[in-house]
Amino acid sequence: MPADKKELDAALDADPRKEMSSATVKFLKENKDLDKVIKNFTYSEKVSVDTRKMSKKDLLAGVYAVARYEIMIFCVRLNEIAKSGTADKGVIAEVVKLHKKTQKYIDKKLSLACEELNNDKPDNSKALKDGKAAMEKIGSLDLKNAFSGPRNEVVKMLTAIAGSNEKSVAAIIKKATDVAGKLATEFDKTAREASAAIKYLLKVIKDNKGSDTKELADFSKEADGKTGSFEKFVDECKEFEDALDELAKELKTGKMEPRDAKSMADKFKKMTGVDKSAETALKDAQGLKKSFDKIAKALK
């Protein structure tokens, strides 16, 4: 082995809870049978690296970066389950199956990345696969009503609570709780997954700014001008998501004062900026696909 080469362990030991919302982590603590089947995602393979270019810290950070997208998608489903409030045997079996599937995807991606490292080639395989995963997800997204739909429904039901009386409020809140649960599930399948994909694209852009491969470095430079719209969307999506979580929490208590319902309705009415930021971010991301496809073809 050359003097500058060293054998390091490309190890992964990732607790998926670190990518989950605090509400989901709390839900798992309250449902021990479900919690105990959620094991860390792991991997280990010896690789020969040039220590002038990559430290052990860099290697471990790179390993996690490769696995992170799959972990985030796993966590999106766990967040959905937490919102449903159900942790029965059927849900546990589903999570066990999803965990095995996610681990399999991680194993495959990391195996390919380690192969590139051992061959002493630029890690184009990882970068291309990461970029492709993000682009494919983004290409399938339709965010037209991802925020306006739930916002209109939320305002409608909160307005109903605000205009209720003592006799009718309990029934209205119960109905609103059911509606909120369905809205949260739909939101997770669209906006939350969109946010995860955009976050991952941001990671791909950042990771390849200093790439030894000119095509990837040029792509990151081109994409860098779009990161502002991506970050704005991620932040506003998180704000909307937090507001939905807060609403669900309030409704589950079975108590909501009319004045509080009105105040919350007014809050949602003002959260319209995310519609435009989602449209812009999606347009910018999809606009990068043509450039990325050219790079993928050139580096095959």
GIWO-V271102 format. One record per pair of residues at least 6 apart in sequence whose C-alpha atoms are under 6 Angstrom apart, sorted by sequence separation. I is the first residue (numbers start at 1). J is the second residue. If there is no record, write none. Layout:
i: {I I}
j: {J J}
//
This chain:
i: {211 28 116 209 208 209 113 205 15 14 14 13 13 12 12 11 11 10 10 9 10 9 8 236 8 67 195 7 7 6 6 5 233 5 146 233 4 4 230 229 20 24 27 24 34 134 134 48 47 177 162 161 162 162 158 80 158 155}
j: {217 35 123 217 217 220 126 220 40 40 41 41 42 42 43 43 44 44 45 45 46 46 46 274 47 106 234 47 48 48 49 49 277 50 191 278 50 51 281 281 75 79 82 82 92 197 201 118 118 251 258 258 261 262 261 185 265 265}
//
